[in-house]
């Protein structure tokens, strides 16, 4: 470059000087896109897109002592176990909703905050502010660690729960062995 070129054609200190930062940004965007497509599939009840979002060996962890707590290994266990067990506690005749409120990504890691709401089969309202850390590999979710108010989940969705002080737990000692059918579509 000569000093006579317009300043608009000169690189600024914020422009990448190699392709490495650009590639890192693209990977981050791609990982966020994968996770956001998964949430869109959950909201739409798109069973195939939900399944396609997960790596065959993907894992999901949820803390507490709930039927959905523990480490779920493999796409089939995540979908037909974790998700199916969670959705089995919801009243399918009432509104079930999910809305992403924040998403951050760096490389293969994505952090998401979302609101979810429904009515439990208990008849009690379920309102939750959730967060999760996802890792994406090969365009699919490889891991998810979800953090939420497990006592609130229990009070809303488990019969006989929340009837006194000290009920519920967030100890992370669940077994992750729940069973059930594929998740119902969100409405």
N, C-alpha and C positions, 0 to 999 in steps of 0.2 A: 504494500500500500504506500502511496505517496501522500504527502501532506496536502495535496490539492484535491483529493476526493472528498465528496460531501460526507459530513459526519454521520449521516444516516446509514451509510454503507459500511462503516467501521464496526467491528464487534464491540459490544459494551461488556462491562465486567459481569453482567448477568447472563450473557449468552454462553452456551457451552463451547469449550474450545476443542472438544473431541466428541465422538459419538457415545461415549460411555454414560454421561449423565442423561442423555436423551433416551438411551435404551433402558436405563433404570426407571425413568418416568413412564415409559411405555409399559414396562412390566407391571408397575404399580397400578396403572390405569386398567390394564387387562385383568389383574387380580380383582380390583374393585368391580369391574364389569361382571365377572363371573359370580361374585357374591350378590351383587344387585339383581342379576338375572334369577338367582335362587330365591331371593325374597319376592320378586315379581311372580315367580312360579307358585310360591306358597300362597300369595294373596289371590292368585287366579285359580288355585286348586289344580294346576297343571301337573298331574302325576308323573308324566314322562319327563318333563323338564326338571322336576324335583329330583328324580332318579338320575338323570343325565348330569346334574350339577355335582354329584358326589363321585369321587374316585372309588374304585372297587374296594380298595383297602382303607378308605377314609375312616376317621374316628371322630366321635362326638363325646364330650364330657360335660356333665351337668352336676353341680354340687348338691349336697343335702342328703336327706333320707327319704326321698320321694320315690314313687314307682318309676320315674324317669331318671333318677340319679345314678351316677356312676359313669364308667367309660364304656361306650358302645363301639365295638370294633367291626368294621366292614360296612359297605354301603347298605346291604340288606338289613343288617341289625339297626343301623341308624334310621332307615326309613320304616321298615316293618316292625321295629322295636321301639326306639326312642320316640320318633314322630307319631307313630300309631298309638302308642301308650298315652302320650300327651293329648292327642286329639280325642281319644276314647273318653276322656274326662270332660269333654265339652258337649254342650247341648247342640246337636247338629241342626235343630229347627230354629235356632236363634242366631243373630249376627255373630260372626267370628271375623275379627279384623287384625291387620298388622300394618304398621307404617314405619318405614325407616326414617329416623330423625337426624342421623349423623353418620358419616362414613369417612374414614381416613385409611390411606393405604401407603405402604412403602415396600417396594419389591413384591415378594410373595405374601406378605402379611397384610391383613385387612382388619380394622377395628370398626364395628358397627354398633350403633345404638338404635333401638327400635321400641315402639309402643305396641302392645298387643292387648286385645280385649275380647271378651266373650262372656257367655253365661255357662257356668258349670252344670253338669247333670244334677248337681246338688240344688240348683236353682239360684245359687249365689253368684253375684257378679264377679268377674275376673278382670282385673286391670293390672297391667304389669309394664314397668319400664325395664327393658332388658339391655344387656350389652354382650358382645361376643367377639372373640378373637379368632379369625379364620386364617388358615394358610392354604394357598392355592398352588397346585402343581399340575402341569400339563393341561391347563384350562379347566380343572375340576377342583372341588373342595377336598383337601387332604385331611385337614383337622378343623375342628370347631371346639372352642371352650366357651360355654355360655354362663353368664353371671346374672342372677336375678334374685328377687326376694322369695326364697324358697318357703318361708313361713306364710307369706301372702298366698302363694300358689296352693299350699296345703289347706289354708283356711277356706279358700274359694272353691276348691275342686275335690276335696276329700270329705266324704261323709263322716261326721263326728269330729272333725278336726277343728282346732281353734276354739275349743270350748272353755279353755282356762289358761291362766298364765303359764308360760314355759312350754307350750305345745309347739311342736315342730323343731327342726334342727337344720343347721347348715354345716354339718360336720364333714360332708363329703364321703360318707361311708356307705352310700347306696350301692346296689349290686348291678344296676343296668341290665336287668334280666326280664324287664316287662315284655309282654307280648301283645299282639293286637293286629288289626288290619291297617292298611295304608291310610294316611291322613285324609280326612274329609276335606273337600274344597272349602276355602275361606269365602265368606260372602260379605 
